Amino acid sequence: MKREWNPGTLLETSGAYWQGCTLQAAVRLGIFTALADGAFSADKVAEALQSDARATSLVLDALAAMNLVVKEDNLYRNSDPANDLLVAGSPRYMGHIILHHHHILDGWAQLDQAVKTGNSIKRRSYGEEVERESFLMGMFNMAMGNAPEIAAQIDLTGCSRLLDLGGGPGTYAIHFCLANPELKAVIFDRPTTEPFAEKTAEKFGMTDRIDFIGGDFTVDSIKGGPYDAAWLSHILHSNSTEQCQEIINMTVAAMQPGGIIIIHDFILNDSKDGPQFPALFSLNMLLANTGGRSYSEEEIAGMLTEGGVEAIIRHPFRAPNDSSIIYGTKASQVSPELI
């Protein structure tokens, strides 16, 4: 259903960052975690956070207006969704990805300059380690919501060795292995992500079935093959069309004939004017680098075909943020120049 634009909806959209910034500040301050154990006055919350009492009360009232916090008799407590999703340590904690949004907010404020120049922009830095942790753990928590469903829907029967390219913490590799007892997996990613991957594999009791190989797939060849399945989750959107083709060619070259290659990303329709989130995500990539963007189903299928993949299918899976899946199998005969 198309949105009806009028003065009210325009103002709501233009000012939506007020809500986002309030939520991000609350997560960064630890407000929801401070309210995890009961109902407290604004003064008590400010004391726990070592923040200004008046300013803290204003944020708490705003969060109550957003239905994230419940206010009764001048005491504040978390709503049920806040307890579930916004308290640090909760199994479904969303705070890391919300902090990632906070870290990139300065870039979005300069979108007009990126459009004028066609180049990425320089944004405020919160520290490389802080930003890496929020991004990787945010991706992990988001993947934890999708991975069990995807692993149950993708048939890897007969596959014994999976490549999780750029797999970070290895969330999907782990869930594919959980769903397929004969499967082992290799995460191929930058060495800086290895501690996260090791910690995650250990948490799920998968250290004997998940290996990590350090490398940069934009410049290094893929090691550890041949593989009979390859999972590329949110890889293509960070790269130019030419780089995407090289990545797909390289992945296919590391696979057994008949192996399955699975692309999971924010996939646009072929006219590229929807769905909304993949279209907006292209702007996010414009701010971050000069080549990445969301790609259409037609474009990704074309890359796969050129890389020697056949029987290409769009899977019916759709995530809440409109990520989806295209997959196919490596042809038994692949052009020598792709190997």
Secondary structure, DSSP 8 states (H G I E B T S, - for coil): ------HHHHHHHHTHHHHHHHHHHHHHHTHHHHTTTS-B-HHHHHHHHT--HHHHHHHHHHHHHTTSEEEETTEEEE-HHHHHHSSTT-TT--HHHHHHHHHHHHHHTTHHHHHHHSS--------HHHHHHHHHHHHHHHHHHHHHHHHHHS--TT--EEEEET-TT-HHHHHHHHH-TT-EEEEEE-GGGHHHHHHHHHHTT-TTTEEEEE--TTTS---S--EEEEEEES-GGGS-HHHHHHHHHHHHHTEEEEEEEEEEEEEE-TTS--SHHHHHHHHHHHHH-SS---EEHHHHHHHHHHTTEEEEEEEEEE-TT-EEEEEEEE-SS--GGG-
